[in-house]
């Protein structure tokens, strides 16, 4: 049986394939923070910077670009896997989703919110 973690990881990989620019921004902004002397930082903080730098409003004033917060821990892990010299830069927690069954629910989109 698939776990919730595997489900999130599959969604993150699909998102990455459809939005490779997000990875470029993640690496760039993380590298900037490292270059400013930080020993550790928040992957969610990097995601917020990506949102700030890339988002545009639609005709109704709503965000046109979404990044699922569930993906930030995976991006942090991917970064440290690819750049092992920065292992530990993002503080990692255990993933309770590894012990949960997959939910098999569709991703929510902008149309699901007011």
Beta strands, then each sheet from edge to edge (+ up, - down):
end
